[in-house]
Amino acid sequence: MSDAKLILVLGDQLSLQNPALNGARAGVDTVLMAEVGEEASYVRHNRHKIALIFAAMRHFRDQLRDAGHVVHYYEYEQGVTSLAEAVEAELSRANFSGVVVCEPGEYRLREAMAGWQESFGIDVDVLDDRRFLCSIDEFNTWADGYKSLRMEYFYRNMRKRYGVLLEADGEPCGGKWNYDQENRKGWRNQVEVPARRSLRQDEITREVLALVENAFPDNPGDLAQFNYAVTHSQAQAQLDWFCEHGLGNFGTYQDALAEESPWMFHSLVSMYINIGLLEPLAVCQQVEQAWRDGRCELAAAEGFIRQVLGWREYIRGVYWRFMPDYKSKNHFDARRSLPEWFWTGDTDMRCLSQALKQSLDLGYGHHIQRLMVIGNFALLAGLDVEEVCDWYLAVYVDAFEWVELPNTLGMALHADGGMMASKPYAASGKYIQKQGNHCAACHYSPAKMTGDGACPYNSLYWRFIDSHLKALEGNGRMGLVLNNWKKRSEADKAAILQWADKVLEDVAGEGA
């Protein structure tokens, strides 16, 4: 029998650092890549996401071929429905001594692959994904030492382990580990937002855009605005641009909400890290070097690095530690149907409309739009946890379940009961007004609690507090808020709750 291996490369593993490619023998082993129907349709993916992955896959295929590798590639039009079908077709075509694949990022795929060896009758070697900086076993070892899994402690360990933003004596640069308090300034059009470059689209990318436009007519995503990198060099150029033009103001305005720009000063590299076009440690080191070169404040570099070296790795660890039970958690028993306007953005709430339409059209929203605008509304309105998680998984180009599910279910919806977050991320309209300038163009006023023109976030916030008083009373961080609600007169509380019910009927229930 031939000793040739069949090496499966998934669409989010497009890196030469992919463990399955380490030791691959050009001209001997065969690399298999496939654009399969199941992966493109298990949720209503944004067309930007599908186009990004397909185009990046095709470019990576050509990169491997140029390096001398034999690559068998199934394009979407060939009608392969699943990864298992693609593997089976290759095994029937030629003799292989085994199948090699890097572990998938999503639980459902890992479960499917667990049965491949038996069903195919051949060795299937699923390798640890060493492109992540903390393995699943390492995370579990860390987590076993804590009663509550707070990211801050994990993040400090990662900084020490990889020597990032440390002084020679091992202490954190600047004397502090975390500069989050310095990165929360609201937006009032204080500085000019730099214009983003338009990326050149080659023939491969144009073909993919046409394919996705035709094959997914009912999915969200305005492909006329497609401007994502599809190769390592393009993604690196995007990171270089960010370090030169965005990083200086990134920290200050990373929580800001702006009418003027969907991108603000954000890096737009999470999707490239998540599919393998950029390596996370190299990204962090480049941002650290930008700070050491004097191109940004320490708070900006630390805030960015915390998201990649800390939060991204932590989220993955949480996902694999608690799946599959994690996916079914619903701490507040939230079951209101997702309004149909979540798929159109057609609501009079300006901040929510802007965040939804931007997410749908571009496949992008920054973390405050996802957490404190869209997620906050979903939490306050008691929208169905599973429906909300599926929506997030569908609309964002950087969304894979390992990163999306804990961020949405755990952080935005607090549906895990505090396994990740120390308190629900619930807020009234005053927070949104503080962070940006959407309220000035809105039909509703954040200064009004009830009556025509009152911001829906206000009454819904207090309705959420009232509905979950018992569940929240044991949370020390919620004590002040709970006491403020309890001190209100019964008449005042009744008026707010009555108005909140009307808001739920008129706003949250629209199209449900």
C-alpha angles and dihedrals in degrees: 000000000000117000091216116128128219106225115199116204116192125214093255095049100069097144135110084224089065103128091223089063095048106109093008108157114227110230093011109060123050123228114213122203126170139181097214129191095228094058092046095051113030085106129013094271121200110255090233088061095049092045093047093052097042093047093045090048093052093048091048089049090057091046090055092046091050087055090056101261123142106237125186107197129187114203120209093253090063089073102233105165103195144012089247090056091052092049092047091051091053093046090053091049099054143005116264131176092217149332121257124195136161111243111272121244096232129069095225091059094046090052090050092049091051088073098044098090092057097041095045096038093226137101111274114194113198107192129205111259100243091179085084112079096224120043121222091249091050091050092050091050089053093044093051088068096059135066092207123031103228113175095220094071092046091049093054090052090052092050090053094044094053098031095238120162092352131140120232090266092055095255120129117271110261092017097274133086097208132038098177093127089064094052103064107086117144124233124256098153090270099155137017116271110226117242115246120236121247112238121227113246116214126203094273093054093045090052091051093048090053091047094051093044090056101036098047105037095153098048122101120255134094102229091188083077096047107140107152128131115251101184135050092249092052091047091049089051089053091052091047090052091051093051090050102040111014110032095071092066098024096094096046095050104026090115095042125119115211138185090203102063140015091205104041107171097325121132100232091209102114091093091052093051090047095055097039104256090118130031115231099224093048089051092052092047092051091052091047090052090051088058093046088051090055097249096125143011119270090245091061095049093044093047092052095044091049089059093052107030094032115024100033094050092042093051091052091050092051091049096054095039094058106027136147094022092046092070094062098051118122108167096176094038091239109183109150109132117255108259114247089235089071083079094049107028090228102150132117091232098103099202092047094044091051093048094046097046092046091049093048097044099040105021088234139107127153121240098267092051089050097042108029103028109031098019093042091054091047090051095047094044093047094236116184109277097218093048092049092048091050090050092053091046090052105046106044124078093215095048120121119154095251090062101027101050100056091040093052105030095035107032106024100034102025085218091146090064095242103315087137110011123054091218139005113278093233122149141165127234090274091074092053091047090052094051100048153353102263093105093066090065096039131111088223131065121225087208093066124078101184139009133047112336095018114144107254091219090066102060092033089055093057092041087056091050092048094046093053103034094127093047092049101042093086092055110097093201091059097051098100094048093048092049091050090055094046091052093058117101118260090243091052092049092047091052093050093047092046090052091046090055089053090050090052091051096044102035114017091039096051108124092352 
